[in-house]
């Protein structure tokens, strides 16, 4: 069944990590500009990366992109709608009532 087959492929990526007062982020950009869809997974290979406060790091690593099964993709789309609604309940205000 072609719709249920998981496909994977190897590629390389650029990783940018920053841990500072201005930003705390980690971005991964795939070299082949893959069209990632719901449920797909990207596994970056290599040793764990540690970034201390005030440090910004950009490096290259190999990565594997795994495409989700058809059913897994549909499940991710369905559950994402409910998970997004959880964000509506978060407040960054110090007041108890908005």
N, CA, C and O atoms as a GROMACS GRO file, in nm:
protein
  392
    1UNK      N    1   0.083  -0.117   0.000
    1UNK     CA    2   0.000   0.000   0.000
    1UNK      C    3   0.088   0.125   0.000
    1UNK      O    4   0.156   0.154   0.099
    2UNK      N    5   0.088   0.195  -0.109
    2UNK     CA    6   0.176   0.311  -0.124
    2UNK      C    7   0.142   0.422  -0.026
    2UNK      O    8   0.231   0.495   0.016
    3UNK      N    9   0.015   0.438   0.011
    3UNK     CA   10  -0.025   0.546   0.101
    3UNK      C   11   0.023   0.527   0.243
    3UNK      O   12   0.023   0.622   0.321
    4UNK      N   13   0.064   0.404   0.279
    4UNK     CA   14   0.107   0.378   0.415
    4UNK      C   15   0.257   0.358   0.427
    4UNK      O   16   0.307   0.331   0.536
    5UNK      N   17   0.329   0.371   0.319
    5UNK     CA   18   0.473   0.348   0.322
    5UNK      C   19   0.547   0.470   0.376
    5UNK      O   20   0.521   0.583   0.333
    6UNK      N   21   0.638   0.447   0.469
    6UNK     CA   22   0.721   0.556   0.522
    6UNK      C   23   0.847   0.564   0.437
    6UNK      O   24   0.917   0.465   0.418
    7UNK      N   25   0.874   0.682   0.388
    7UNK     CA   26   0.993   0.703   0.309
    7UNK      C   27   1.090   0.791   0.387
    7UNK      O   28   1.048   0.879   0.462
    8UNK      N   29   1.217   0.766   0.370
    8UNK     CA   30   1.317   0.852   0.434
    8UNK      C   31   1.429   0.879   0.335
    8UNK      O   32   1.455   0.801   0.244
    9UNK      N   33   1.495   0.992   0.357
    9UNK     CA   34   1.609   1.027   0.274
    9UNK      C   35   1.707   1.109   0.355
    9UNK      O   36   1.669   1.177   0.450
   10UNK      N   37   1.832   1.102   0.316
   10UNK     CA   38   1.938   1.174   0.386
   10UNK      C   39   1.967   1.305   0.314
   10UNK      O   40   1.959   1.314   0.191
   11UNK      N   41   2.002   1.405   0.392
   11UNK     CA   42   2.038   1.536   0.340
   11UNK      C   43   2.132   1.601   0.441
   11UNK      O   44   2.175   1.536   0.536
   12UNK      N   45   2.164   1.726   0.422
   12UNK     CA   46   2.243   1.802   0.518
   12UNK      C   47   2.163   1.925   0.559
   12UNK      O   48   2.068   1.964   0.492
   13UNK      N   49   2.203   1.985   0.671
   13UNK     CA   50   2.131   2.102   0.720
   13UNK      C   51   2.226   2.200   0.787
   13UNK      O   52   2.338   2.165   0.825
   14UNK      N   53   2.177   2.322   0.801
   14UNK     CA   54   2.248   2.426   0.876
   14UNK      C   55   2.167   2.452   1.003
   14UNK      O   56   2.046   2.471   0.998
   15UNK      N   57   2.236   2.451   1.116
   15UNK     CA   58   2.172   2.472   1.245
   15UNK      C   59   2.221   2.604   1.302
   15UNK      O   60   2.341   2.629   1.307
   16UNK      N   61   2.128   2.688   1.344
   16UNK     CA   62   2.162   2.814   1.409
   16UNK      C   63   2.099   2.815   1.548
   16UNK      O   64   1.977   2.801   1.563
   17UNK      N   65   2.183   2.831   1.649
   17UNK     CA   66   2.137   2.832   1.788
   17UNK      C   67   2.187   2.959   1.855
   17UNK      O   68   2.303   2.997   1.839
   18UNK      N   69   2.099   3.023   1.930
   18UNK     CA   70   2.138   3.141   2.007
   18UNK      C   71   2.077   3.133   2.146
   18UNK      O   72   1.960   3.097   2.162
   19UNK      N   73   2.157   3.166   2.246
   19UNK     CA   74   2.112   3.169   2.386
   19UNK      C   75   2.165   3.299   2.446
   19UNK      O   76   2.276   3.304   2.499
   20UNK      N   77   2.084   3.403   2.436
   20UNK     CA   78   2.126   3.535   2.484
   20UNK      C   79   2.009   3.608   2.547
   20UNK      O   80   1.898   3.554   2.553
   21UNK      N   81   2.033   3.730   2.593
   21UNK     CA   82   1.925   3.812   2.647
   21UNK      C   83   1.822   3.845   2.540
   21UNK      O   84   1.702   3.854   2.570
   22UNK      N   85   1.866   3.863   2.418
   22UNK     CA   86   1.777   3.901   2.309
   22UNK      C   87   1.697   3.785   2.253
   22UNK      O   88   1.584   3.804   2.208
   23UNK      N   89   1.754   3.664   2.256
   23UNK     CA   90   1.688   3.553   2.188
   23UNK      C   91   1.732   3.419   2.246
   23UNK      O   92   1.846   3.400   2.288
   24UNK      N   93   1.637   3.326   2.246
   24UNK     CA   94   1.664   3.186   2.278
   24UNK      C   95   1.596   3.106   2.168
   24UNK      O   96   1.474   3.089   2.169
   25UNK      N   97   1.675   3.057   2.072
   25UNK     CA   98   1.615   2.986   1.959
   25UNK      C   99   1.712   2.883   1.901
   25UNK      O  100   1.833   2.887   1.923
   26UNK      N  101   1.654   2.791   1.826
   26UNK     CA  102   1.728   2.692   1.749
   26UNK      C  103   1.653   2.673   1.618
   26UNK      O  104   1.536   2.634   1.618
   27UNK      N  105   1.719   2.700   1.507
   27UNK     CA  106   1.658   2.687   1.375
   27UNK      C  107   1.738   2.586   1.293
   27UNK      O  108   1.861   2.583   1.298
   28UNK      N  109   1.665   2.503   1.219
   28UNK     CA  110   1.728   2.406   1.130
   28UNK      C  111   1.678   2.434   0.988
   28UNK      O  112   1.558   2.440   0.964
   29UNK      N  113   1.771   2.452   0.896
   29UNK     CA  114   1.736   2.475   0.756
   29UNK      C  115   1.795   2.362   0.672
   29UNK      O  116   1.917   2.343   0.669
   30UNK      N  117   1.708   2.287   0.605
   30UNK     CA  118   1.753   2.175   0.522
   30UNK      C  119   1.812   2.226   0.392
   30UNK      O  120   1.762   2.323   0.334
   31UNK      N  121   1.919   2.162   0.344
   31UNK     CA  122   1.985   2.204   0.221
   31UNK      C  123   1.895   2.189   0.099
   31UNK      O  124   1.896   2.274   0.010
   32UNK      N  125   1.817   2.082   0.095
   32UNK     CA  126   1.737   2.057  -0.025
   32UNK      C  127   1.600   2.124  -0.021
   32UNK      O  128   1.515   2.098  -0.106
   33UNK      N  129   1.579   2.210   0.080
   33UNK     CA  130   1.454   2.285   0.093
   33UNK      C  131   1.332   2.194   0.078
   33UNK      O  132   1.241   2.222  -0.001
   34UNK      N  133   1.332   2.088   0.153
   34UNK     CA  134   1.224   1.990   0.149
   34UNK      C  135   1.090   2.054   0.183
   34UNK      O  136   1.082   2.147   0.263
   35UNK      N  137   0.986   2.002   0.122
   35UNK     CA  138   0.850   2.043   0.153
   35UNK      C  139   0.802   1.955   0.268
   35UNK      O  140   0.747   1.847   0.245
   36UNK      N  141   0.823   2.000   0.391
   36UNK     CA  142   0.781   1.922   0.507
   36UNK      C  143   0.631   1.938   0.526
   36UNK      O  144   0.575   2.047   0.511
   37UNK      N  145   0.567   1.828   0.560
   37UNK     CA  146   0.423   1.826   0.580
   37UNK      C  147   0.392   1.776   0.721
   37UNK      O  148   0.480   1.723   0.789
   38UNK      N  149   0.267   1.792   0.766
   38UNK     CA  150   0.231   1.747   0.901
   38UNK      C  151   0.270   1.601   0.926
   38UNK      O  152   0.244   1.514   0.844
   39UNK      N  153   0.333   1.577   1.040
   39UNK     CA  154   0.371   1.441   1.078
   39UNK      C  155   0.510   1.400   1.034
   39UNK      O  156   0.563   1.301   1.083
   40UNK      N  157   0.571   1.474   0.941
   40UNK     CA  158   0.707   1.442   0.897
   40UNK      C  159   0.805   1.465   1.011
   40UNK      O  160   0.780   1.547   1.100
   41UNK      N  161   0.916   1.393   1.008
   41UNK     CA  162   1.018   1.407   1.113
   41UNK      C  163   1.152   1.439   1.050
   41UNK      O  164   1.184   1.390   0.942
   42UNK      N  165   1.229   1.522   1.119
   42UNK     CA  166   1.366   1.552   1.077
   42UNK      C  167   1.456   1.512   1.192
   42UNK      O  168   1.442   1.563   1.304
   43UNK      N  169   1.548   1.423   1.165
   43UNK     CA  170   1.645   1.378   1.267
   43UNK      C  171   1.782   1.434   1.229
   43UNK      O  172   1.838   1.399   1.125
   44UNK      N  173   1.836   1.520   1.315
   44UNK     CA  174   1.968   1.578   1.293
   44UNK      C  175   2.070   1.489   1.363
   44UNK      O  176   2.054   1.458   1.481
   45UNK      N  177   2.173   1.446   1.291
   45UNK     CA  178   2.272   1.352   1.343
   45UNK      C  179   2.390   1.427   1.405
   45UNK      O  180   2.421   1.540   1.367
   46UNK      N  181   2.455   1.362   1.499
   46UNK     CA  182   2.574   1.418   1.561
   46UNK      C  183   2.560   1.424   1.711
   46UNK      O  184   2.456   1.391   1.768
   47UNK      N  185   2.667   1.467   1.775
   47UNK     CA  186   2.670   1.478   1.921
   47UNK      C  187   2.577   1.591   1.966
   47UNK      O  188   2.550   1.684   1.890
   48UNK      N  189   2.527   1.582   2.090
   48UNK     CA  190   2.443   1.690   2.143
   48UNK      C  191   2.516   1.824   2.138
   48UNK      O  192   2.638   1.830   2.154
   49UNK      N  193   2.442   1.930   2.116
   49UNK     CA  194   2.499   2.064   2.106
   49UNK      C  195   2.469   2.140   2.235
   49UNK      O  196   2.354   2.145   2.279
   50UNK      N  197   2.570   2.197   2.293
   50UNK     CA  198   2.552   2.276   2.415
   50UNK      C  199   2.594   2.420   2.385
   50UNK      O  200   2.704   2.447   2.336
   51UNK      N  201   2.503   2.512   2.417
   51UNK     CA  202   2.529   2.654   2.395
   51UNK      C  203   2.512   2.725   2.528
   51UNK      O  204   2.405   2.720   2.587
   52UNK      N  205   2.618   2.790   2.575
   52UNK     CA  206   2.611   2.861   2.701
   52UNK      C  207   2.550   2.999   2.681
   52UNK      O  208   2.540   3.048   2.568
   53UNK      N  209   2.508   3.061   2.790
   53UNK     CA  210   2.445   3.192   2.784
   53UNK      C  211   2.539   3.293   2.718
   53UNK      O  212   2.658   3.300   2.750
   54UNK      N  213   2.483   3.371   2.626
   54UNK     CA  214   2.560   3.471   2.555
   54UNK      C  215   2.626   3.419   2.428
   54UNK      O  216   2.695   3.494   2.359
   55UNK      N  217   2.606   3.293   2.397
   55UNK     CA  218   2.671   3.232   2.282
   55UNK      C  219   2.573   3.215   2.166
   55UNK      O  220   2.454   3.189   2.186
   56UNK      N  221   2.625   3.230   2.046
   56UNK     CA  222   2.550   3.204   1.923
   56UNK      C  223   2.635   3.110   1.838
   56UNK      O  224   2.756   3.131   1.823
   57UNK      N  225   2.572   3.008   1.782
   57UNK     CA  226   2.646   2.904   1.712
   57UNK      C  227   2.575   2.868   1.582
   57UNK      O  228   2.453   2.850   1.580
   58UNK      N  229   2.651   2.856   1.474
   58UNK     CA  230   2.599   2.809   1.347
   58UNK      C  231   2.688   2.693   1.303
   58UNK      O  232   2.810   2.708   1.298
   59UNK      N  233   2.628   2.579   1.270
   59UNK     CA  234   2.706   2.463   1.228
   59UNK      C  235   2.629   2.379   1.127
   59UNK      O  236   2.509   2.398   1.106
   60UNK      N  237   2.699   2.287   1.064
   60UNK     CA  238   2.642   2.199   0.963
   60UNK      C  239   2.641   2.056   1.015
   60UNK      O  240   2.734   2.012   1.082
   61UNK      N  241   2.532   1.985   0.982
   61UNK     CA  242   2.518   1.845   1.024
   61UNK      C  243   2.442   1.767   0.917
   61UNK      O  244   2.365   1.825   0.840
   62UNK      N  245   2.464   1.635   0.912
   62UNK     CA  246   2.377   1.551   0.828
   62UNK      C  247   2.242   1.534   0.896
   62UNK      O  248   2.232   1.542   1.018
   63UNK      N  249   2.139   1.510   0.817
   63UNK     CA  250   2.004   1.493   0.870
   63UNK      C  251   1.930   1.388   0.788
   63UNK      O  252   1.964   1.362   0.672
   64UNK      N  253   1.828   1.328   0.848
   64UNK     CA  254   1.740   1.234   0.780
   64UNK      C  255   1.598   1.286   0.790
   64UNK      O  256   1.551   1.320   0.899
   65UNK      N  257   1.529   1.292   0.677
   65UNK     CA  258   1.390   1.335   0.672
   65UNK      C  259   1.305   1.209   0.655
   65UNK      O  260   1.324   1.133   0.560
   66UNK      N  261   1.211   1.188   0.747
   66UNK     CA  262   1.119   1.073   0.739
   66UNK      C  263   0.979   1.125   0.712
   66UNK      O  264   0.925   1.206   0.787
   67UNK      N  265   0.922   1.078   0.603
   67UNK     CA  266   0.786   1.117   0.569
   67UNK      C  267   0.688   1.037   0.653
   67UNK      O  268   0.709   0.918   0.678
   68UNK      N  269   0.581   1.101   0.697
   68UNK     CA  270   0.480   1.035   0.780
   68UNK      C  271   0.394   0.943   0.695
   68UNK      O  272   0.376   0.966   0.575
   69UNK      N  273   0.341   0.840   0.759
   69UNK     CA  274   0.241   0.756   0.695
   69UNK      C  275   0.118   0.841   0.667
   69UNK      O  276   0.096   0.943   0.732
   70UNK      N  277   0.037   0.799   0.572
   70UNK     CA  278  -0.084   0.872   0.538
   70UNK      C  279  -0.173   0.890   0.661
   70UNK      O  280  -0.221   1.001   0.688
   71UNK      N  281  -0.195   0.783   0.736
   71UNK     CA  282  -0.281   0.790   0.854
   71UNK      C  283  -0.221   0.880   0.962
   71UNK      O  284  -0.292   0.956   1.027
   72UNK      N  285  -0.091   0.872   0.979
   72UNK     CA  286  -0.020   0.956   1.076
   72UNK      C  287  -0.034   1.105   1.038
   72UNK      O  288  -0.052   1.190   1.126
   73UNK      N  289  -0.027   1.135   0.911
   73UNK     CA  290  -0.042   1.272   0.862
   73UNK      C  291  -0.182   1.326   0.893
   73UNK      O  292  -0.198   1.439   0.937
   74UNK      N  293  -0.283   1.242   0.868
   74UNK     CA  294  -0.421   1.283   0.894
   74UNK      C  295  -0.443   1.304   1.044
   74UNK      O  296  -0.510   1.399   1.084
   75UNK      N  297  -0.388   1.216   1.126
   75UNK     CA  298  -0.402   1.228   1.271
   75UNK      C  299  -0.336   1.357   1.321
   75UNK      O  300  -0.390   1.426   1.406
   76UNK      N  301  -0.218   1.389   1.267
   76UNK     CA  302  -0.148   1.511   1.306
   76UNK      C  303  -0.231   1.634   1.270
   76UNK      O  304  -0.241   1.727   1.350
   77UNK      N  305  -0.289   1.635   1.152
   77UNK     CA  306  -0.374   1.748   1.112
   77UNK      C  307  -0.493   1.764   1.205
   77UNK      O  308  -0.527   1.876   1.244
   78UNK      N  309  -0.556   1.653   1.241
   78UNK     CA  310  -0.673   1.657   1.328
   78UNK      C  311  -0.637   1.708   1.468
   78UNK      O  312  -0.702   1.799   1.520
   79UNK      N  313  -0.536   1.650   1.528
   79UNK     CA  314  -0.500   1.686   1.666
   79UNK      C  315  -0.437   1.825   1.675
   79UNK      O  316  -0.444   1.888   1.781
   80UNK      N  317  -0.377   1.874   1.569
   80UNK     CA  318  -0.315   2.007   1.570
   80UNK      C  319  -0.420   2.115   1.594
   80UNK      O  320  -0.390   2.217   1.657
   81UNK      N  321  -0.539   2.095   1.546
   81UNK     CA  322  -0.645   2.194   1.567
   81UNK      C  323  -0.678   2.209   1.715
   81UNK      O  324  -0.706   2.320   1.762
   82UNK      N  325  -0.676   2.100   1.789
   82UNK     CA  326  -0.705   2.105   1.932
   82UNK      C  327  -0.587   2.161   2.011
   82UNK      O  328  -0.606   2.234   2.108
   83UNK      N  329  -0.467   2.128   1.970
   83UNK     CA  330  -0.349   2.178   2.039
   83UNK      C  331  -0.334   2.328   2.021
   83UNK      O  332  -0.288   2.397   2.112
   84UNK      N  333  -0.370   2.379   1.906
   84UNK     CA  334  -0.362   2.523   1.882
   84UNK      C  335  -0.454   2.598   1.977
   84UNK      O  336  -0.420   2.708   2.021
   85UNK      N  337  -0.569   2.542   2.008
   85UNK     CA  338  -0.662   2.610   2.098
   85UNK      C  339  -0.606   2.624   2.239
   85UNK      O  340  -0.651   2.711   2.314
   86UNK      N  341  -0.510   2.541   2.277
   86UNK     CA  342  -0.447   2.554   2.408
   86UNK      C  343  -0.372   2.686   2.420
   86UNK      O  344  -0.358   2.739   2.530
   87UNK      N  345  -0.322   2.738   2.309
   87UNK     CA  346  -0.249   2.864   2.311
   87UNK      C  347  -0.338   2.981   2.351
   87UNK      O  348  -0.290   3.080   2.406
   88UNK      N  349  -0.466   2.971   2.323
   88UNK     CA  350  -0.558   3.079   2.356
   88UNK      C  351  -0.571   3.099   2.506
   88UNK      O  352  -0.608   3.208   2.550
   89UNK      N  353  -0.541   2.998   2.584
   89UNK     CA  354  -0.558   3.005   2.728
   89UNK      C  355  -0.435   3.062   2.799
   89UNK      O  356  -0.438   3.084   2.920
   90UNK      N  357  -0.329   3.086   2.727
   90UNK     CA  358  -0.205   3.135   2.787
   90UNK      C  359  -0.208   3.286   2.792
   90UNK      O  360  -0.245   3.352   2.694
   91UNK      N  361  -0.169   3.342   2.904
   91UNK     CA  362  -0.162   3.486   2.920
   91UNK      C  363  -0.024   3.524   2.970
   91UNK      O  364   0.032   3.457   3.058
   92UNK      N  365   0.030   3.629   2.915
   92UNK     CA  366   0.160   3.677   2.960
   92UNK      C  367   0.145   3.802   3.046
   92UNK      O  368   0.240   3.877   3.068
   93UNK      N  369   0.025   3.822   3.094
   93UNK     CA  370  -0.006   3.936   3.179
   93UNK      C  371   0.012   3.896   3.325
   93UNK      O  372  -0.011   3.781   3.361
   94UNK      N  373   0.053   3.991   3.409
   94UNK     CA  374   0.068   3.962   3.551
   94UNK      C  375  -0.067   3.970   3.623
   94UNK      O  376  -0.080   3.927   3.737
   95UNK      N  377  -0.168   4.026   3.556
   95UNK     CA  378  -0.300   4.036   3.616
   95UNK      C  379  -0.371   3.900   3.610
   95UNK      O  380  -0.346   3.820   3.520
   96UNK      N  381  -0.458   3.876   3.707
   96UNK     CA  382  -0.533   3.751   3.710
   96UNK      C  383  -0.648   3.754   3.611
   96UNK      O  384  -0.692   3.649   3.563
   97UNK      N  385  -0.698   3.873   3.581
   97UNK     CA  386  -0.811   3.885   3.491
   97UNK      C  387  -0.772   3.976   3.376
   97UNK      O  388  -0.710   4.080   3.397
   98UNK      N  389  -0.808   3.938   3.254
   98UNK     CA  390  -0.774   4.021   3.138
   98UNK      C  391  -0.884   4.117   3.105
   98UNK      O  392  -0.871   4.194   3.010
   0.00000   0.00000   0.00000
